């Protein structure tokens, strides 16, 4: 819709719409809540990344039984 470019006019329009929808009194609370959510998301993402790096890179391969040996002589021809 915007061609991938959001400039100042688009941001101003979005800000005006948000103010009209939610009112100026609720905006500080919403911004605070959004900041908390972003902080929590960031810390959880970091914790997941740390968990992945501490896990072993490759799990050990399951052991396989040795293959059965083939019969030493072919079956008799009929």
Secondary structure, DSSP 8 states (H G I E B T S, - for coil): --TT---HHHHHHHHHHHHHHH-HHHHHHHHHHHHHHHHHHHHHHHHHHHHHHHS-SS-------------SS-----
